[in-house]
């Protein structure tokens, strides 16, 4: 298989997120009798989500070509994420302008966010302007509901997306796995 970017530049990952323990705050608590009780999550105000939390969700997704995270390849950074009301805007930078896997990278990020964020959020994923030769086509593919749905019905694509997402739960503490 010929790689689109056979020798990528690898960047240092940021420090591990300070929010790693944040998930437990809304799932369970322990009462005095040591019985576990579900906390009432039906509060009037939804829990706010910020750019750092979204970044933590996608930073450790593996690149489809290399055993490196999207953060390590500088495909995504916290500054490329904006939240306006209930819309999450993610702008990513492919490693090369002719990257043939840009739509797969964007699809992996979309699937991760769809699985992780509350349904009230709309997700908008685009390549950074000027960073890809087929910028408009990639953006159209990533943000068209019917195209995304069709892609998610393709078992071969889902297999690759799942492989990319297999490292996403590391939330910044990336371990490079060897294929030896």
Number of C-alpha atoms within 10 A of each C-alpha: 4 6 11 15 16 9 8 15 10 13 14 9 18 13 8 13 14 10 11 13 8 9 9 9 9 12 11 13 14 11 9 7 6 8 8 11 11 10 12 9 11 7 7 6 7 10 10 8 14 13 17 16 19 21 23 23 20 28 28 27 32 27 24 19 15 16 18 22 28 29 25 24 21 19 22 23 22 18 11 15 20 18 17 10 10 14 13 21 18 25 20 23 21 23 19 15 16 15 16 17 17 27 21 21 22 25 22 26 26 20 18 21 20 14 10 11 16 13 11 10 16 17 20 19 23 21 22 17 12 10 16 20 14 15 17 13 11 20 18 15 19 26 17 11 11 11 13 17 10 9 17 16 11 10 10 10 15 17 12 15 24 16 16 26 21 13 24 24 16 18 19 24 17 21 12 12 9 6 5 3
